[in-house]
Amino acid sequence: MNLPLSKDQKADIVESIRRFAAEELDQEMSVIRASFLLEYFLKEIAPLAYNRGVEDARKHLAQLAEDLPGTCFEEPLKYWAAQEGPRGVRRKPET
């Protein structure tokens, strides 16, 4: 996966990987090894998170599209209605 990172972002992530290795695994890791590990994560693991984000966004947009008639509904032919209320967009009545 090609996830563009700025030079500063990459440096910060590499330092975080090195710190994790040192503190949690008791392993000293060079900048080069941490960079290789970052590249591995971006190619192997990042697509899982990316695909999950895309699927979550698709579900959210589909849900919004399904409720569009209920969210944006204008009752027609209400000019002569006896009860004058505020006109505008309102929810479609349940049938």
N, C-alpha and C positions, 0 to 999 in steps of 0.2 A: 504494500500500500504506500502510495506516495503522499505522505503527510508533511507538507512543508513546515519546517521549524526555522525560526530565526536563529542566528548564531548565538544570541544570548539565551534563548530558550533551550537550545541544545546543550549549551554549557551548564545551565542550571540543572537540567535533567541528568546529565552525566555526573555532576557533583552529587546529586541526590542518590544515584545508583551507587556511587563509590561510598557514600556515607552509610547507606543501607548495608552494603557488603561488610563494611568495617564493624558497624555496631551490632548488626543482627546475625551475621554469619562468621564474625571474627576472621574475615578475609580482607587483605589489602588488595585493591584492584587499581590497575593503572587507568589513566584517562583513555588510552586506546582500547583496552578491554571493555571498559564501561561503554564506550562509543559503539563497539561491535554489539554489545548486549542490547543497547538502545535500538540499533538498526534491526536486530532480530525481533525485538518486541514490536516494532513498528510494522514489520513485514508479516509476522505470524499472529500476533494477538490483537493489534489495533483493528484489523478488519472485523473481528467479532464485535467489538464495541461500536464501530461505525455502522455495521449492518443492523445492530440492535437499535441504534438511534434512528436510522432510516425507517425501520419497521414501526417504532413507536410514533414517529412523526406521521407516517402513513395512516396508522390507526386513528390518531387524533384528528387528522384532516377528514378522514372518512366519517367519523362520528359527527364532526361539525357539518359536513355536507348532508348527512342523513337528517339532521335536525333543522336544516335551513328553512323548510316550509313552516315549521313550528316557531322558529325564531323571528322570521321576517314574513309576516302575513298582514295584509290589509283587507279588512272587511269591505266588500263592494256594496254599492247602492245604499248608503247610509245617510244620504243627504236629507231625506224626508223622515228620518227616524224621529220619534217623539222625544227620545232621551238624547239630548245633545251632550256629548262628552268630548274630552280632548281627542282630536283626530291625530292619527299618526300610525306608526308601526307598532303592532302588538302581536301577541301570540295567537296562533290559530286556535279556535275553540276545539275542544275534544269532541270527537264524533263517536 
